[in-house]
Amino acid sequence: MGKGKISEGGSSLTEEDIKKLAKAWGMSVEEAKRNMYDLLKSELGK
């Protein structure tokens, strides 16, 4: 993957980044992951 975490200016999405996003979005980590998965799935289906 990329060099460093997204939260630190890198390009690798890590578990720590997902936890930070989930907190900022007011979601559980599982909800955030599901949201990302669903979005990627719909984008790749186009």
C-alpha positions, 0 to 999 in steps of 0.5 A, a space after each residue: 500500500 501507500 506510505 503512511 496513514 491517511 490521517 497522517 497525510 499518507 495514502 494507506 487507509 488503516 483501522 485507526 483511520 476508520 476508527 477516527 472517521 467513525 467517531 467523526 461521523 457518529 457511527 460505530 466502526 462496523 457502520 462506517 465499514 459497511 458504509 464504505 463497503 456499500 459505496 465502493 460496491 456501488 461505484 465499482 458496479 458502474 
